[in-house]
Amino acid sequence: MASAADAKAKFEGIDPQTVVGWYRITHQGRLLEERAVGYIRKAKGWSYHAPFAGHDGIQCILGQAFRWEQDYLFPYYRDLLTTLAAGLTPYEIVLNGLSKDGDVAGGGRHMSNHFAKPAVGIQNVSSCTGNHTLHAAGVARAIKHYGVDAVAFSSQGEASTSEGYVYEALNGASRERLPVVFVVQNNGYGISVPTTEQSANTRVSDNYTGLAHLAVINVDGTDFVDCYKGMQAALAHVKSGEGPALLHAQCVRIGAHSNSDRHDLYRDPEEIEAAERLDPVPGLRQSILDAGFATEDELATIEAENLTLVEADCARAEAAADPDPATVMDFLWPEPWAAQETATPDDGDKWKLREAINETLHAEFARNEHAFLWGQDVASKDKGGVFNVTKGMQQAFGRGRVFNGPIAEDYIVGTANGLCRFSDDIRVVVEAAQFADYVWPAMEQIVEMTHEYWRTRGQFSPNVTLRLSSGGYIGGGLYHSQNVEAIMGHLPGVRIVAPAFADDAAGLLRTCLRSRGMSFFLEPKFLYNQNFAATPACGPEHAVPFGKARIRREGTDATVVAWGTPVHWSLRAANKLAKEGHEVEVIDLRSIKPWDFDTVSRSIRRTGKVLVVHEDHLTNGFGAEIAARIASDCFEWLDAPVRRVAAKDVPIGFSRILERATLPDESDVIDALRALLAY
């Protein structure tokens, strides 16, 4: 037992009631942990539970540093105490654990032990460990841009720092000097893998000491006072404008990684016993008594009050309603802007597809001061991307809104997700990769973004348009000529558009930029400067709704459904067959997710025959989905099997000879149509 003077000295400068408050909230958290274990054993719920015991000091201090409706907190799956200290009630904690409809994180749509309350700034973070470091950097970018008093907090375990996107977040936040505190809770294990097998430095903060503007602060995560002082130092650095802080807390994992983990299979009994002896809660309790901040009776009263509160909240949560299965399709994506398509002028100055995109970006950024654009190579003096699509944007709207990103596709997309969290008025356009084929490093963030709106039950919408120069016919070969539409089309929660003409490029882009939610704007790079894709320039309000096709050529003998570059091959083929006495209708889908089944089905009723033409590979291409829907819902009107023309199931080679042998062209469409017409 320490002397009263020594005990008080330990807490010098800290209000005694603050210290007692640490114990109150931590004890409450431990009671909730006990209830979680009980629910699991009784098979009542909380099927995933990662205990925080041994992380108490850093989690309590982190949670209390967060300010409601002002800061942004990105907790991870072990952060029960963090979110409790940040202001969640035991009732809200248990609703999440039991996956109840009233769960403020998302109504049971997300894994238990993933606590959130987006309405106050406690973010709904996914199970993809550490990926929210990018979101924290993104919202911190908005905090800095708008000059508000706020801080982004990102919390994670040490093993997740092995992920490349964590380095991207720390490097990017340091380079941009963003107001974000990255908290790493190091308990020595990534599930069963010790830190020695995970990191070059077992104190993982040492891996980042070379980053300029990053304050690296190391604390004992079991020591409440050390964590408090470390957090104050981190906040002082961040609020000075110098840059982010990395607060590394050395913790101890008293229990297993989670309820599905048996740590006795990889930890010796002696190690487990030693970890239990390091439990910080009894030590905090004794220190409070030694310092005279509370008596034994007063602490017992706090413990009894906690028990009463937790028991009541658990009973109330157990009786709460479960999610309604009828709502499973709700919040797939937000309602789009109600675009009303305007007619393309019959004459006037023409613009090419690239010019249409560029001028629409300029018009929409002038209209919305909360629009941002970034990506690799998009704002370098007079150059605007590889194809000059963003030319003049930075000069017109400044470096604060239009800027280059690093060659780090995850960082480009992930920070877009984060920046949107600052305000629902914000619209972000990212060139997600210089060429669509380079987007794969960002797939983790793309998948994450697709279910944000659904996972939060509509509480957060990532209002991001992802521009990708897609497709071949340019002799680009691998990583410059592939098509990504089918893979993106498989993901719920996204919209995908692919224009074939300049007017549609302008109209679809405007709809993307004015809509809430996530959209892929696929730009057929072959068409950027083609005269046959040019149209008369449209006005500043020209728009095209999502999921609305356009009949480019009317006909009665067969229907062709296409989008992107193959629309032009289809039109040429139809015009040639017209000279042979066959009238083929050509439908330009323009939008493939959602796609316009109604227009297609009406055409099939007239023609009885249909050919689907697309540039992507035949197997698992989006045309297969269209063909399947037609076969299912239009069978009685079909006079022939549904046919498809697509790329061969091989990569797109660099040699023009190999490219021509792989990608569909006009002659392929003609051959397929002749066979279909003759059936």
C-alpha positions in Angstrom: 0.0 0.0 0.0 1.4 3.4 -1.0 1.4 6.4 1.3 -1.3 8.9 0.8 1.3 11.5 -0.3 2.8 9.2 -2.9 -0.6 8.1 -4.1 -1.7 11.7 -4.5 1.5 12.7 -6.2 0.8 10.1 -8.9 -2.4 12.0 -9.9 -0.8 15.5 -9.6 -2.7 18.0 -11.7 -5.7 15.7 -12.2 -9.0 16.4 -10.4 -9.8 13.6 -7.9 -13.4 13.3 -9.3 -11.9 12.7 -12.7 -10.0 9.8 -11.3 -13.0 8.3 -9.6 -14.9 8.8 -12.8 -12.3 6.6 -14.5 -13.0 3.8 -12.1 -16.8 4.2 -12.4 -16.8 3.9 -16.2 -14.2 1.1 -16.3 -16.0 -1.0 -13.7 -19.2 -0.5 -15.7 -17.4 -1.7 -18.8 -16.2 -4.8 -17.0 -19.7 -5.7 -15.9 -20.8 -5.4 -19.5 -18.0 -7.8 -20.5 -19.3 -10.3 -18.0 -22.8 -10.0 -19.4 -21.4 -10.5 -22.9 -19.8 -13.8 -21.9 -23.0 -14.9 -20.2 -25.1 -14.2 -23.4 -22.6 -16.2 -25.4 -22.8 -19.2 -23.0 -26.6 -19.0 -23.1 -26.7 -18.7 -26.9 -28.7 -15.5 -26.5 -26.5 -13.4 -28.7 -23.2 -11.4 -28.7 -21.8 -14.1 -31.0 -18.6 -12.1 -31.5 -17.0 -10.6 -28.4 -13.4 -9.3 -28.1 -12.7 -8.4 -24.5 -11.0 -5.1 -23.6 -9.5 -6.2 -20.2 -5.9 -5.1 -20.1 -6.6 -2.2 -22.4 -8.5 -0.3 -19.7 -6.3 2.7 -19.3 -6.0 3.8 -22.9 -9.6 3.0 -23.8 -11.0 5.0 -20.9 -8.8 8.0 -21.7 -9.5 7.8 -25.5 -13.2 7.7 -25.0 -13.2 10.6 -22.7 -11.1 12.7 -25.0 -13.8 12.5 -27.7 -16.3 15.4 -27.8 -19.9 14.6 -28.8 -21.1 16.1 -32.1 -17.7 17.8 -32.6 -15.0 15.1 -33.0 -14.9 12.0 -35.1 -14.2 8.7 -33.3 -13.3 5.5 -35.3 -13.3 2.7 -32.7 -12.3 -0.9 -33.5 -14.0 -4.2 -32.4 -12.2 -4.3 -29.0 -13.3 -0.8 -28.0 -16.3 -1.5 -25.8 -14.8 0.6 -23.0 -13.8 3.4 -25.4 -17.3 3.8 -26.7 -18.8 3.5 -23.2 -16.4 6.3 -22.0 -17.3 8.3 -25.1 -20.9 8.3 -24.1 -22.7 5.2 -25.3 -25.1 3.9 -22.6 -25.0 0.3 -21.4 -28.4 -0.1 -23.0 -27.0 0.9 -26.4 -24.0 -1.4 -25.9 -26.2 -4.4 -25.2 -28.5 -3.6 -28.1 -25.5 -3.9 -30.3 -24.3 -7.1 -28.6 -27.6 -8.8 -29.1 -28.1 -7.4 -32.6 -31.4 -5.7 -31.8 -33.4 -3.5 -34.1 -32.8 -0.5 -31.9 -29.0 -0.8 -32.1 -27.8 2.7 -32.8 -24.9 1.5 -34.8 -27.1 0.0 -37.5 -30.0 -2.1 -36.2 -28.2 -5.4 -36.1 -26.8 -5.1 -39.6 -23.2 -5.2 -38.4 -21.3 -7.7 -36.3 -21.7 -7.6 -32.5 -19.0 -5.8 -30.6 -18.8 -3.1 -33.3 -20.2 -0.2 -31.4 -21.1 3.1 -33.0 -23.5 6.1 -32.8 -23.0 8.1 -36.1 -25.4 10.7 -34.9 -22.9 12.0 -32.4 -19.7 11.2 -34.3 -18.9 7.7 -33.1 -18.4 6.1 -36.5 -19.7 2.7 -37.7 -16.4 0.9 -38.5 -16.2 -2.4 -40.4 -14.5 -5.6 -39.5 -11.7 -4.9 -42.0 -9.2 -4.1 -39.3 -7.4 -0.8 -39.5 -9.0 0.3 -42.7 -10.7 3.2 -40.9 -7.3 4.9 -40.5 -8.0 6.1 -44.0 -11.4 7.4 -43.1 -10.0 9.2 -40.1 -7.4 10.9 -42.4 -10.2 11.8 -44.9 -12.5 13.5 -42.4 -9.4 15.2 -40.8 -8.7 16.6 -44.3 -12.2 18.2 -44.2 -11.7 19.5 -40.7 -8.5 21.2 -41.8 -10.1 22.5 -45.1 -13.1 24.1 -43.3 -11.0 25.3 -40.3 -13.2 23.9 -37.5 -12.3 22.9 -34.0 -12.5 19.1 -34.3 -10.2 16.1 -34.1 -10.4 12.7 -35.7 -9.5 9.7 -33.5 -8.6 6.3 -35.0 -8.2 3.3 -32.8 -6.8 -0.1 -33.7 -4.7 -3.1 -32.5 -1.0 -3.4 -33.3 -1.4 -6.3 -35.7 -3.5 -4.2 -38.1 -0.6 -1.8 -38.6 0.9 -4.5 -40.8 -1.7 -3.6 -43.4 -0.4 -1.4 -46.2 -3.3 1.0 -46.0 -2.4 1.8 -42.4 1.0 3.0 -43.7 -0.8 4.9 -46.4 -3.0 6.7 -43.8 -0.1 7.6 -41.5 2.1 8.7 -44.4 -0.7 10.7 -46.1 -1.9 12.3 -42.8 1.7 13.3 -42.0 2.4 14.8 -45.4 -0.9 16.8 -45.3 -0.4 17.6 -41.6 -3.9 16.5 -40.7 -5.6 16.8 -37.3 -5.9 13.1 -36.5 -4.8 11.0 -33.5 -4.0 7.4 -34.4 -4.2 5.2 -31.3 -2.6 1.8 -31.4 -3.4 -0.6 -28.6 -0.6 -3.1 -28.5 -1.4 -6.3 -26.6 1.4 -8.3 -28.2 -0.8 -10.6 -30.3 -2.7 -10.5 -33.6 -5.1 -13.3 -32.6 -2.5 -16.0 -32.0 0.4 -14.4 -33.8 2.9 -12.6 -31.6 4.2 -9.2 -32.5 7.6 -10.6 -33.1 6.1 -12.4 -36.2 4.2 -9.3 -37.3 6.4 -6.3 -37.1 10.0 -5.3 -37.6 9.7 -3.5 -34.3 7.7 -5.1 -31.5 6.9 -1.5 -30.4 5.2 -0.9 -33.7 5.3 2.9 -33.3 9.0 2.6 -34.0 8.1 1.7 -37.6 6.9 5.2 -38.2 9.4 7.5 -36.5 10.8 8.7 -39.8 7.5 10.3 -40.9 7.8 14.1 -40.8 5.2 16.0 -38.8 4.1 12.9 -37.0 4.3 13.0 -33.2 5.0 9.5 -31.8 4.0 9.1 -28.2 4.4 5.9 -26.3 2.5 5.2 -23.1 1.7 2.3 -20.8 -1.9 1.3 -21.8 -2.6 -0.1 -18.4 -1.7 3.1 -16.6 -4.6 5.6 -16.6 -2.3 8.5 -15.7 0.3 7.8 -18.3 -2.4 7.4 -20.9 -4.0 10.7 -19.8 -0.7 12.6 -20.1 0.1 11.0 -23.4 -3.4 11.9 -24.8 -2.9 15.5 -23.7 0.4 15.6 -25.5 -1.1 14.1 -28.6 -4.0 16.6 -28.7 -1.6 19.5 -28.1 0.4 18.5 -31.1 -2.6 18.0 -33.4 -4.3 21.2 -32.4 -1.1 23.2 -33.0 -1.6 22.4 -36.7 1.8 20.7 -36.9 0.4 17.3 -37.9 -1.0 14.1 -36.7 -0.1 12.1 -33.6 0.5 8.3 -33.1 -0.3 7.4 -29.6 1.1 3.9 -29.0 -0.2 2.2 -25.8 1.5 -1.0 -24.6 -1.4 -3.1 -23.2 -1.8 -6.6 -22.0 -4.3 -9.1 -23.2 -5.7 -10.8 -20.2 -8.1 -13.1 -22.0 -8.3 -14.7 -25.4 -8.5 -12.7 -28.6 -12.2 -13.3 -28.8 -14.9 -15.8 -27.7 -13.9 -18.1 -30.7 -10.2 -18.2 -29.7 -8.6 -20.6 -27.3 -5.5 -18.8 -26.1 -4.3 -21.8 -24.0 -3.4 -23.4 -27.3 -0.6 -20.9 -27.9 0.1 -19.2 -24.5 1.7 -20.9 -21.6 -0.2 -21.0 -18.3 2.5 -18.9 -16.7 2.1 -16.2 -19.3 -1.7 -16.1 -18.8 -1.3 -15.9 -15.1 1.2 -13.1 -15.4 -1.2 -11.2 -17.7 -4.0 -11.6 -15.1 -1.7 -10.1 -12.4 -1.3 -7.0 -14.6 -5.0 -6.3 -14.5 -5.1 -2.5 -14.2 -8.5 -2.2 -12.6 -7.7 -3.4 -9.1 -4.6 -1.2 -9.2 -6.7 1.9 -10.0 -9.1 1.0 -7.3 -6.4 0.7 -4.7 -4.7 3.9 -5.8 -8.0 5.8 -5.4 -8.3 4.5 -1.8 -4.6 5.2 -1.0 -4.9 8.8 -2.3 -8.0 9.4 -0.3 -10.1 10.3 -3.3 -12.9 7.9 -2.2 -13.6 5.5 0.7 -14.3 1.8 0.5 -18.0 2.5 1.1 -18.1 5.1 -1.6 -16.5 2.8 -4.2 -18.8 0.0 -3.1 -21.7 2.4 -3.7 -20.4 3.1 -7.2 -20.1 -0.6 -7.9 -23.7 -1.2 -6.7 -25.0 1.6 -8.8 -23.2 0.2 -11.8 -24.6 -3.2 -11.2 -28.2 -1.9 -10.9 -27.8 0.1 -14.1 -26.3 -2.7 -16.1 -28.9 -5.2 -14.9 -31.7 -2.9 -15.8 -30.3 -2.0 -19.2 -29.7 -5.7 -20.0 -33.2 -6.6 -19.1 -34.6 -3.8 -21.3 -32.3 -4.7 -24.2 -33.2 -8.4 -24.0 -36.9 -7.4 -24.3 -36.3 -5.1 -27.3 -37.4 -6.0 -30.8 -35.3 -8.0 -33.2 -34.7 -6.7 -36.8 -37.6 -7.1 -39.2 -36.6 -9.4 -42.1 -38.9 -7.4 -44.4 -36.5 -4.5 -44.1 -33.4 -6.3 -45.5 -33.6 -4.5 -48.8 -34.0 -1.1 -47.2 -31.1 1.4 -47.5 -29.3 -0.4 -50.3 -28.5 3.0 -51.7 -29.9 6.5 -51.3 -32.6 7.9 -53.6 -30.7 9.6 -56.4 -31.2 13.2 -57.5 -34.4 13.3 -59.6 -32.7 14.0 -62.9 -35.0 15.1 -65.8 -33.4 14.3 -69.1 -33.2 17.2 -71.5 -32.9 16.8 -75.3 -29.6 17.1 -76.9 -29.5 20.2 -79.3 -29.8 19.3 -83.0 -27.0 21.6 -84.0 -24.4 23.9 -82.6 -20.8 23.5 -81.5 -19.9 19.9 -80.9 -17.9 18.6 -78.0 -16.1 15.3 -77.8 -16.6 12.9 -74.9 -13.5 14.1 -73.0 -14.6 17.7 -73.4 -18.1 16.9 -72.2 -16.7 15.4 -69.0 -14.3 18.3 -68.4 -16.9 21.0 -69.0 -19.4 19.3 -66.8 -16.9 19.0 -63.9 -16.2 22.7 -64.3 -19.9 23.6 -64.2 -20.7 21.4 -61.3 -17.8 22.6 -59.2 -18.8 26.1 -59.9 -22.3 25.2 -58.7 -21.3 23.4 -55.5 -18.6 24.9 -53.4 -18.4 21.6 -51.4 -17.2 19.6 -54.4 -13.7 18.1 -54.3 -11.6 16.2 -56.8 -8.3 14.3 -56.4 -6.4 11.4 -57.8 -3.0 10.5 -59.2 -1.7 13.0 -61.7 -4.9 15.0 -62.0 -3.6 18.5 -61.1 -0.1 19.1 -62.3 0.2 22.6 -63.7 -1.4 22.5 -67.2 -1.8 18.7 -67.2 -5.1 17.3 -66.0 -4.6 13.5 -65.8 -3.3 11.1 -68.3 -6.0 12.1 -70.8 -6.4 15.7 -69.7 -9.9 15.1 -68.6 -9.4 17.3 -65.5 -7.5 20.0 -67.3 -7.9 23.5 -65.7 -9.8 22.3 -62.7 -7.1 23.2 -60.1 -6.6 26.6 -61.7 -10.3 27.3 -61.5 -11.1 25.9 -58.0 -7.8 26.0 -56.1 -5.5 23.5 -54.4 -7.9 23.1 -51.5 -10.5 21.4 -53.7 -8.5 19.9 -56.6 -5.2 18.2 -55.9 -3.0 15.2 -56.6 -3.1 12.1 -54.6 -0.2 9.7 -54.1 0.1 6.5 -56.1 -1.9 4.8 -53.4 -5.3 3.8 -54.7 -6.6 2.7 -51.3 -5.7 6.1 -49.8 -7.4 7.9 -52.7 -10.6 6.0 -52.2 -10.5 5.6 -48.4 -10.0 9.3 -47.7 -12.9 10.1 -50.0 -15.0 7.9 -47.8 -13.8 9.8 -44.8 -14.1 13.3 -46.1 -17.8 12.8 -46.9 -18.5 12.2 -43.2 -17.9 15.9 -42.5 -21.1 17.0 -44.3 -23.8 15.5 -46.4 -23.5 18.5 -48.7 -20.0 17.3 -49.8 -19.5 15.6 -53.2 -16.2 13.9 -53.9 -15.0 12.9 -57.4 -11.9 10.7 -57.4 -9.9 9.4 -60.3 -9.8 6.1 -58.4 -6.9 4.9 -60.6 -5.1 6.4 -63.6 -6.5 3.4 -65.6 -9.3 1.2 -64.4 -7.1 -1.8 -64.4 -5.0 -0.2 -61.6 -7.9 0.1 -59.2 -7.4 -3.3 -57.6 -5.4 -2.0 -54.6 -8.4 0.0 -53.7 -10.9 -2.9 -53.8 -10.8 -3.2 -50.0 -12.0 0.4 -49.7 -14.5 0.0 -52.6 -16.1 -3.0 -51.0 -16.2 -1.1 -47.7 -17.9 1.9 -49.3 -20.5 -0.2 -51.0 -22.1 -1.3 -47.8 -21.7 1.9 -45.7 -25.2 3.1 -46.3 -26.8 -0.3 -45.8 -24.6 -1.1 -42.7 -25.5 2.1 -41.0 -29.1 1.9 -41.9 -29.0 5.1 -43.8 -27.1 7.1 -41.2 -24.1 7.6 -43.5 -24.0 8.0 -47.3 -20.6 8.1 -49.0 -21.3 10.7 -51.7 -18.5 9.7 -54.0 -18.2 9.4 -57.8 -15.3 7.1 -58.8 -14.1 8.0 -62.3 -12.3 5.3 -64.1 -10.9 5.3 -67.7 -11.9 1.9 -68.7 -11.6 -0.6 -71.6 -9.4 -1.2 -74.6 -9.1 -0.5 -78.3 -6.1 1.7 -77.6 -3.3 -0.9 -77.7 -2.6 -0.5 -74.0 -2.3 -4.1 -73.1 -2.3 -5.4 -69.5 -3.2 -2.8 -66.9 -4.2 -0.3 -69.5 -7.0 -2.0 -71.5 -9.0 -4.2 -69.2 -12.6 -3.7 -68.3 -13.8 -3.7 -64.6 -17.6 -3.3 -65.0 -18.7 -6.9 -64.2 -16.6 -7.1 -61.0 -18.0 -3.8 -59.8 -21.5 -4.8 -60.9 -21.4 -7.7 -58.5 -21.2 -5.5 -55.5 -24.5 -4.4 -53.8 -24.9 -0.7 -53.1 -23.2 0.8 -56.2 -24.4 2.5 -59.3 -22.5 2.0 -62.6 -22.8 4.2 -65.7 -20.9 3.8 -69.0 -21.7 6.5 -71.6 -21.1 6.0 -75.3 -21.7 9.6 -76.5 -20.6 13.0 -75.2 -24.1 14.2 -74.3 -24.7 11.1 -72.2 -21.3 11.5 -70.5 -22.3 15.0 -69.5 -25.7 14.1 -68.3 -24.7 11.0 -66.4 -21.8 12.7 -64.7 -24.1 15.5 -63.6 -26.5 13.0 -62.1 -23.7 11.3 -60.3 -22.4 14.6 -58.8 -25.8 15.7 -57.6 -26.9 12.4 -56.2 -26.2 11.0 -52.8 -24.4 7.6 -52.7 -21.6 5.9 -54.5 -21.3 5.8 -58.3 -18.8 4.4 -60.8 -18.4 6.6 -63.8 -16.7 4.4 -66.4 -15.2 6.4 -69.2 -14.5 4.4 -72.4 -11.0 5.8 -73.0 -11.1 4.8 -76.7 -14.0 7.3 -77.2 -12.5 10.3 -75.5 -11.5 12.0 -78.7 -13.5 10.1 -81.3 -15.6 12.3 -83.7 -18.2 9.5 -83.9 -18.9 9.8 -80.1 -19.1 13.6 -80.3 -22.5 15.4 -80.0 -23.7 19.0 -79.9 -22.8 20.6 -76.6 -25.5 20.5 -74.0 -26.6 23.1 -71.5 -25.5 23.4 -67.8 -28.6 21.5 -66.6 -28.5 18.6 -69.0 -28.9 15.3 -67.0 -29.5 11.7 -67.6 -31.3 9.6 -64.9 -29.8 6.4 -63.6 -31.2 3.2 -65.1 -32.7 4.9 -68.1 -31.7 3.5 -71.5 -31.8 5.3 -74.8 -32.9 3.8 -78.1 -30.2 4.9 -80.5 -31.8 3.2 -83.6 -35.3 1.9 -84.0 -36.0 -1.5 -85.6 -38.4 -4.4 -85.8 -36.4 -7.5 -86.6 -34.0 -7.8 -83.7 -32.8 -5.9 -80.6 -29.2 -5.2 -79.7 -28.5 -4.2 -76.1 -25.1 -2.6 -75.6 -23.2 0.1 -73.6 -20.0 2.0 -73.9 -17.8 1.5 -77.0 -19.8 -1.5 -78.4 -22.8 0.7 -78.9 -20.9 2.2 -81.9 -20.1 -1.3 -83.3 -23.7 -2.2 -82.9 -24.9 0.9 -84.7 -22.5 0.3 -87.6 -23.6 -3.3 -87.8 -27.3 -2.4 -87.8 -26.8 0.2 -90.5 -25.1 -2.3 -92.7 -27.7 -4.9 -92.2 -30.4 -2.3 -93.1 -29.0 -2.4 -96.6 -29.8 -6.1 -96.6 -33.4 -5.5 -95.6 -33.1 -6.1 -91.8 -34.1 -3.4 -89.3 -32.3 -3.8 -86.0 -33.1 -1.8 -82.9 -30.0 -0.6 -80.9 -30.5 0.2 -77.2 -27.8 2.0 -75.4 -28.2 1.1 -71.8 -26.0 4.0 -70.6 -26.4 2.7 -67.0 -25.8 -1.0 -66.2 -26.6 -0.8 -62.5 -29.4 -0.2 -62.3 -30.3 -1.1 -65.9 -33.4 -0.4 -67.8 -35.2 -3.7 -68.1 -38.5 -2.0 -69.1 -37.1 -0.4 -72.3 -35.4 -3.7 -73.2 -38.4 -5.8 -72.6 -40.7 -3.5 -74.6 -38.3 -3.8 -77.5 -38.1 -7.6 -77.3 -41.9 -7.7 -77.5 -41.7 -6.0 -80.8 -38.7 -7.8 -82.3 -38.7 -11.3 -80.6 -34.9 -11.6 -80.9 -32.1 -10.1 -78.8 -28.3 -9.8 -78.9 -26.3 -8.5 -75.9 -23.0 -6.9 -76.8 -20.4 -5.8 -74.3 -16.6 -5.2 -74.2 -15.9 -7.2 -71.0 -15.1 -10.9 -71.0 -17.9 -13.3 -72.0 -17.8 -15.5 -68.9 -19.4 -13.7 -65.9 -19.7 -10.6 -67.9 -22.6 -8.3 -67.1 -24.2 -9.4 -70.3 -24.8 -12.8 -68.6 -27.0 -11.1 -66.0 -29.0 -9.3 -68.7 -29.4 -12.4 -70.7 -30.5 -14.4 -67.7 -33.1 -11.8 -66.8 -34.4 -11.7 -70.4 -34.6 -15.5 -70.5 -36.5 -15.5 -67.2 -38.9 -12.6 -67.7 -39.3 -12.3 -71.5 -39.3 -16.0 -72.5 -42.8 -16.0 -74.1 -41.8 -13.2 -76.5 -38.6 -14.7 -77.6 -38.3 -16.3 -81.1 -34.7 -17.3 -80.7 -32.2 -17.9 -77.9 -30.6 -14.9 -76.3 -27.2 -14.4 -77.9 -24.1 -12.6 -76.6 -21.0 -11.0 -78.1 -18.2 -10.1 -75.8 -14.4 -10.3 -75.4 -12.7 -13.7 -75.3 -11.9 -15.0 -71.9 -8.2 -14.0 -72.0 -6.4 -10.8 -70.9 -6.1 -8.0 -73.4 -2.7 -8.2 -75.0 -0.5 -5.3 -76.0 0.0 -6.2 -79.6 -2.7 -4.7 -81.7 -3.0 -8.0 -83.5 -3.7 -9.8 -80.2 -6.1 -7.0 -79.1 -8.1 -7.3 -82.3 -8.3 -11.1 -81.8 -9.7 -10.6 -78.3 -12.1 -7.6 -78.2 -15.4 -7.6 -80.0 -15.8 -5.4 -83.0 -18.3 -4.5 -85.8 -17.7 -7.7 -87.7 -18.5 -9.9 -84.6 -21.8 -8.1 -84.1 -22.7 -8.5 -87.8 -22.0 -12.2 -87.7 -24.0 -12.7 -84.5 -26.9 -10.7 -85.9 -27.0 -12.6 -89.1 -27.1 -15.9 -87.2 -29.8 -14.5 -84.9 -31.9 -13.2 -87.8 -31.7 -16.5 -89.6 -32.7 -18.6 -86.6 
